[in-house]
Amino acid sequence: MWESGTQMLQMLCSSRGFMHPQPPHLFFLQRRLVERGRRIIAEHLKIKFKIGACRTFKMVPLLRPRGPRPAGARGGAAPDQPGRSLEPPPGLADWRASVRRDARDFLWLCAHLDCTPDIWALYDWSVWLTPFFSQAHSHNRSRRFDTAFYLCCLREPPLVCPDSAEVVGSQWSSPSEATRSLISKEFWLPPPQFYEIRRLENFASLSDLHIFCLDRALEGVERWLPISLLTADGVVQLLPGDELYLKDSDFLEKVLSTEKSIEVMREGKKFRRIVIHSRHLYSLHVTIQPQYKHIYPKNYMASKSHL
């Protein structure tokens, strides 16, 4: 759309007698219009995705009474303190079924409750693309996703209502508790969720995490596509910035392999990788600096007693 807008400007210039090359001021005007248009589209997409997260009831508590949100001390729309969630609406199961049949019914739900989706309580955290797996190692993982991770800070745990579909249960844990539960096989965390859980371990309190989100709210996030590397004794998922990560698109749709062991693969300097020892046992090796004022997890080594 914006590229066609640039072409229209060029046509207008030609019709008014401008000769190519275009005057510098006109070129800069076109470029600013295109850049502004892209920013507007990006912001609209962010709002769309956040509303979608609320609409699918994965973020059930993120509804708030209608009216302007009080601005925080930093001048943004988000408050300086974590908020509180509303109680689930009466007849939640019926509303869920209705919205799943027709997404437009979400508007009726908000009108019925006199509330709006609290999208400003959702902070952009990260975006993960499902890595490519060969048929021999796919384990029925034929579907691939472009998944946005949002973070929300609330003063107390909200009431979660499982529906045996999108939400089958809930458990509130600290990052260290979640790691122990993973190792003890109480539940399973895919590599991205484990990476994000370990990233949250950097914060001593909810208040620290909330302030961090506020301070970097306008910085944006990275979009990561892990590359799978099969080793002699496990699987390594390489992330952008790792010295073995190859940006060539020819390699992004392949599973790399080596006869070296995971231990030998630790020889190097620039690491950002998830080592998969088994389904419930991971290690993290991160030695590079993050971008966009974000934070990376600390190195985490799986206990030898579990290997």
Rosetta blueprint (number, residue, H / E / L):
1 M L
2 W H
3 E H
4 S H
5 G H
6 T H
7 Q H
8 M H
9 L H
10 Q H
11 M H
12 L H
13 C H
14 S H
15 S H
16 R L
17 G L
18 F L
19 M L
20 H L
21 P L
22 Q L
23 P L
24 P H
25 H H
26 L H
27 F H
28 F H
29 L H
30 Q H
31 R H
32 R H
33 L H
34 V H
35 E H
36 R H
37 G H
38 R H
39 R H
40 I H
41 I H
42 A H
43 E H
44 H H
45 L H
46 K H
47 I H
48 K H
49 F H
50 K H
51 I H
52 G H
53 A H
54 C H
55 R H
56 T L
57 F L
58 K L
59 M L
60 V L
61 P L
62 L L
63 L E
64 R E
65 P E
66 R L
67 G L
68 P L
69 R L
70 P L
71 A L
72 G L
73 A L
74 R L
75 G L
76 G L
77 A L
78 A L
79 P L
80 D L
81 Q L
82 P L
83 G E
84 R L
85 S L
86 L L
87 E L
88 P L
89 P L
90 P L
91 G L
92 L H
93 A H
94 D H
95 W H
96 R H
97 A H
98 S H
99 V H
100 R H
101 R H
102 D L
103 A L
104 R L
105 D H
106 F H
107 L H
108 W H
109 L H
110 C H
111 A H
112 H H
113 L H
114 D L
115 C E
116 T E
117 P E
118 D L
119 I H
120 W H
121 A H
122 L L
123 Y E
124 D E
125 W E
126 S E
127 V E
128 W E
129 L E
130 T L
131 P L
132 F L
133 F L
134 S L
135 Q H
136 A H
137 H H
138 S L
139 H L
140 N L
141 R L
142 S L
143 R L
144 R L
145 F L
146 D E
147 T E
148 A E
149 F E
150 Y E
151 L E
152 C L
153 C L
154 L E
155 R L
156 E L
157 P L
158 P L
159 L L
160 V L
161 C L
162 P L
163 D L
164 S L
165 A L
166 E L
167 V L
168 V L
169 G L
170 S L
171 Q L
172 W L
173 S L
174 S L
175 P H
176 S H
177 E H
178 A H
179 T H
180 R H
181 S H
182 L H
183 I H
184 S L
185 K L
186 E L
187 F L
188 W L
189 L L
190 P L
191 P H
192 P H
193 Q H
194 F H
195 Y H
196 E H
197 I H
198 R H
199 R H
200 L H
201 E L
202 N L
203 F L
204 A L
205 S L
206 L H
207 S H
208 D H
209 L H
210 H H
211 I H
212 F H
213 C H
214 L H
215 D H
216 R L
217 A L
218 L L
219 E L
220 G L
221 V L
222 E L
223 R E
224 W E
225 L L
226 P L
227 I E
228 S E
229 L E
230 L E
231 T E
232 A L
233 D L
234 G E
235 V E
236 V E
237 Q E
238 L E
239 L L
240 P L
241 G L
242 D L
243 E L
244 L L
245 Y L
246 L L
247 K L
248 D L
249 S H
250 D H
251 F H
252 L H
253 E L
254 K L
255 V L
256 L E
257 S E
258 T L
259 E L
260 K L
261 S L
262 I L
263 E L
264 V H
265 M H
266 R H
267 E L
268 G L
269 K L
270 K L
271 F L
272 R E
273 R E
274 I E
275 V E
276 I E
277 H E
278 S E
279 R L
280 H L
281 L E
282 Y E
283 S E
284 L E
285 H E
286 V E
287 T L
288 I L
289 Q L
290 P L
291 Q L
292 Y L
293 K L
294 H L
295 I L
296 Y L
297 P L
298 K L
299 N L
300 Y E
301 M L
302 A L
303 S L
304 K H
305 S H
306 H H
307 L L
